[in-house]
Amino acid sequence: MPTYDYKCNECNYTFEEFQKMTDNPLEECPKCGGKVKRLIGAGVAPIFKGSGFYQTDYKNSVADKSNGSKPKEEKPKKETTAKTDKKAV
């Protein structure tokens, strides 16, 4: 069941009402009894893609899903030697 936004034409009171889609729109403001107008909503809804409910689930490549992905190559570590300059006393 969707939530509808309403605004009173007389007192500018804005409120939400949880209604069935088949219900008639409200006509009376619960605060002052004036006429109300149903507002147009943004229609925002979650996007479900892939195998789960997380946004990152559908960003995986096909290779990752088939376990055929190549392992990451490790870069060889550079060996560093600590050079100390010792002066003869």
C-alpha positions, -999 to 999 in steps of 0.1 A, spaced: 0 0 0 15 34 -10 18 65 11 2 96 -4 11 132 4 -16 158 9 -16 195 13 -44 217 27 -54 246 4 -64 267 34 -39 262 62 -10 248 40 -7 218 64 12 189 47 7 153 58 10 117 46 -17 91 44 -12 54 41 -40 42 17 -49 15 -7 -45 23 -44 -83 17 -48 -92 42 -20 -106 75 -30 -84 106 -23 -89 124 9 -109 156 7 -107 171 42 -78 184 62 -74 166 96 -62 198 112 -86 225 100 -113 207 80 -104 225 47 -101 211 13 -69 191 6 -50 184 -26 -31 152 -32 5 159 -42 24 141 -70 51 119 -55 86 112 -68 80 75 -73 113 65 -58 117 28 -54 147 5 -48 163 -12 -78 167 -49 -74 192 -64 -98 213 -95 -96 211 -122 -70 208 -101 -39 194 -69 -24 226 -49 -22 235 -22 -48 269 -38 -55 255 -73 -62 249 -66 -99 283 -48 -105 303 -80 -104 315 -92 -138 306 -126 -153 341 -139 -146 337 -133 -109 304 -152 -107 319 -183 -125 350 -184 -102 371 -181 -133 387 -148 -125 424 -145 -126 442 -139 -93 458 -106 -88 495 -104 -97 517 -94 -68 543 -68 -75 578 -78 -65 589 -61 -34 619 -39 -37 647 -48 -13 659 -18 6 691 -17 25 697 8 52 729 26 45 745 44 73 773 67 70 797 63 98 825 88 101 858 77 114 867 94 146 
